[in-house]
């Protein structure tokens, strides 16, 4: 039988505003989702592009955040 020992998701998300981005991060914190913002860039149209790594289905994250 196979088992998942560690897992994570790498996402790039475009938010329409900085407020939307902050609300998303606050929601992750509220839910206890382990995450790490790798990079964030403001765009000319006032949107925000964020690259982040987050846990996947509460599996252990192993050394992904190191």
Helices and strands as residue ranges (DSSP letters): E 8-15, H 18-31, E 35-42, E 48-55
